[in-house]
């Protein structure tokens, strides 16, 4: 079924350079179908051992997971999988409470969420899944704005702009004297968190805009409003590009304005709005629940095709091989610092050090 709706021990491993050794080790490692770790190390509040799967979290990652669920259920028609989206933050809230086994995320897990999982005894495996070009979009009748600078985006969206920056002409003198209406993700969205960090340099944006955790609502709002500007994941733009226009972004680093595209992300040109997307998997559930383990393995083996099918940017094949090894060996923890990290390239994600 698909519905719409810190560890005390730290060991750092340079993931990319040890891939071959990890693969060899995994081939001879004991099966994870029977856990060798007791409840005190796994966490008493992790999901119970059953064969259903519950997934929640990011609306940005949702299309990839939806494609994975549908393909997996074709081959496994008895698999019970509930997939929903409540935003990255909402998803982590459920995940760290042991209510879901997989959390889709459009940003890395935060320091506060890591602590919540630790307190609840939920240990997780972090799996980088794809890259996204967070897209700034306007109505196709907007013939004046083809590009914006990061400084102009900040001017529009910073908290100090609330109730003050309400007209396109205030952004750039050459723009027309027309009202500016804004659309964006709600506060439980990882897209919101990433945008606030990369553009505003803080945790919050202005709040006087139309907000939703459902990106389809944002697409609909912008496509019906010639004065609109908003942001969401690249996949939602690609699905509706006949109703929207993407804005090129100039980050002030001398490249000029760059339009979001797969090639721009792969070449590290679309900055700072390129970002990695993630799956977080409850370790104990992956060991106790054979259906869950099979699903995640299927997801990773077919990730390149699944990611491409919904217009996101896949990672190189070795990244998914690394993910499979991490899942197999129970490599818990995060390779990030508890916050979004703008300007990461695909290669840098591969070379991130994993904290176990």
RAKA-V433025 format. One record per backbone hydrogen bond with DSSP energy under -0.5 kcal/mol. NH is the residue of the N-H (numbers start at 1). CO is the residue of the C=O. E is the energy in kcal/mol with one decimal. If there is no record, write none. Layout:
# RAKA-V433025
[[NH;CO;E] [NH;CO;E]]
This chain:
# RAKA-V433025
[[3;83;-1.3] [13;354;-1.2] [15;13;-1.2] [15;352;-0.8] [16;350;-0.5] [18;14;-1.1] [18;15;-0.8] [19;16;-1.1] [22;18;-2.4] [23;19;-2.5] [24;20;-2.1] [25;21;-2.3] [26;22;-2.8] [27;23;-1.6] [28;24;-0.8] [28;25;-0.8] [29;25;-0.7] [29;26;-0.6] [34;31;-0.6] [35;33;-0.5] [41;38;-1.1] [42;38;-1.6] [43;39;-2.6] [45;120;-0.9] [46;43;-1.0] [50;48;-1.2] [53;80;-2.5] [55;82;-3.2] [56;102;-1.6] [58;104;-1.9] [62;58;-1.0] [63;59;-0.6] [64;61;-0.9] [65;61;-2.1] [66;62;-3.0] [67;63;-1.9] [68;64;-2.2] [69;65;-2.9] [70;66;-2.5] [71;67;-2.1] [72;68;-2.6] [73;69;-2.7] [74;70;-1.2] [75;71;-1.2] [76;72;-1.6] [79;76;-2.3] [81;79;-0.8] [82;53;-3.0] [83;81;-0.6] [84;55;-1.8] [85;4;-1.1] [86;57;-1.0] [87;57;-2.3] [89;188;-2.4] [90;188;-1.0] [91;87;-2.9] [92;88;-2.5] [93;89;-2.0] [94;90;-1.6] [95;91;-2.8] [96;92;-3.1] [97;93;-0.6] [98;95;-1.6] [99;94;-2.7] [100;94;-0.6] [101;54;-2.1] [102;54;-1.6] [103;280;-2.6] [104;56;-2.7] [105;278;-2.3] [111;338;-1.3] [114;110;-2.7] [115;111;-2.0] [116;112;-2.0] [117;113;-2.5] [118;114;-2.3] [119;115;-2.8] [120;116;-1.7] [121;117;-0.6] [121;118;-1.1] [122;117;-2.8] [123;42;-0.6] [123;121;-0.8] [125;281;-2.4] [126;333;-0.6] [127;125;-0.5] [127;279;-3.0] [128;126;-0.5] [129;277;-3.5] [130;277;-1.0] [131;313;-2.8] [132;275;-2.7] [134;132;-0.8] [134;273;-2.5] [135;232;-3.0] [137;135;-0.6] [137;230;-2.8] [138;245;-2.5] [139;228;-0.6] [140;243;-0.5] [142;139;-2.0] [143;141;-1.1] [146;144;-0.8] [148;248;-2.3] [150;250;-2.2] [153;149;-2.3] [154;150;-2.4] [155;151;-2.2] [156;152;-2.0] [157;153;-2.5] [158;154;-2.6] [161;158;-2.2] [162;159;-1.6] [164;161;-2.4] [165;161;-2.2] [166;164;-1.2] [168;178;-2.8] [169;176;-0.6] [170;167;-1.2] [171;168;-1.6] [172;168;-1.2] [175;172;-2.2] [178;176;-1.8] [180;166;-2.6] [181;179;-0.6] [181;227;-1.8] [183;229;-2.0] [184;210;-2.4] [189;186;-1.9] [193;189;-1.8] [194;190;-2.8] [195;191;-2.5] [196;192;-2.8] [197;193;-2.2] [198;194;-2.8] [199;195;-2.7] [200;195;-0.8] [200;196;-0.8] [201;196;-1.6] [202;196;-1.7] [206;157;-2.6] [209;207;-1.7] [210;182;-2.5] [211;209;-0.6] [212;184;-1.4] [215;213;-0.8] [217;214;-1.1] [218;214;-1.1] [219;215;-2.5] [220;216;-2.3] [221;217;-2.3] [222;218;-2.5] [223;219;-2.5] [224;220;-0.9] [224;221;-0.5] [225;222;-1.5] [228;225;-2.1] [229;181;-1.8] [230;137;-2.1] [231;183;-0.9] [232;135;-1.5] [236;233;-0.6] [237;233;-1.1] [238;234;-2.8] [239;235;-2.2] [240;236;-0.9] [240;237;-0.7] [241;238;-0.9] [243;240;-2.3] [244;240;-0.6] [245;138;-2.4] [247;136;-3.0] [248;146;-2.3] [249;258;-2.6] [250;148;-2.2] [251;249;-0.6] [258;249;-2.2] [265;261;-1.9] [266;262;-2.8] [267;263;-1.9] [268;265;-1.8] [269;264;-3.2] [270;264;-1.3] [271;269;-1.5] [274;270;-0.5] [275;132;-2.2] [277;130;-2.8] [278;105;-3.0] [279;127;-2.1] [280;103;-1.8] [281;125;-2.2] [282;101;-2.8] [283;123;-2.8] [286;282;-2.0] [287;283;-1.4] [288;284;-2.3] [289;285;-2.7] [290;288;-0.8] [293;289;-2.4] [294;290;-2.6] [295;291;-2.5] [296;292;-2.6] [297;293;-2.3] [298;294;-2.5] [299;295;-2.8] [300;296;-2.5] [301;297;-2.4] [302;298;-1.8] [303;300;-1.0] [306;302;-2.5] [307;303;-3.2] [308;304;-2.1] [309;305;-2.0] [310;306;-0.8] [310;307;-0.9] [311;308;-1.7] [312;307;-2.1] [313;131;-2.4] [314;312;-0.6] [315;129;-0.6] [319;316;-1.7] [320;316;-0.8] [320;317;-0.6] [321;317;-1.7] [322;318;-2.5] [323;319;-2.1] [324;320;-2.0] [325;321;-1.9] [326;322;-2.7] [327;323;-2.6] [328;324;-2.5] [329;325;-2.7] [330;326;-0.7] [330;327;-0.8] [331;326;-2.8] [332;330;-1.3] [333;124;-2.1] [344;341;-0.9] [349;345;-1.9] [350;346;-1.8] [351;347;-1.5] [352;349;-1.0] [354;13;-1.5] [355;334;-0.8] [356;11;-1.6] [356;354;-0.7]]
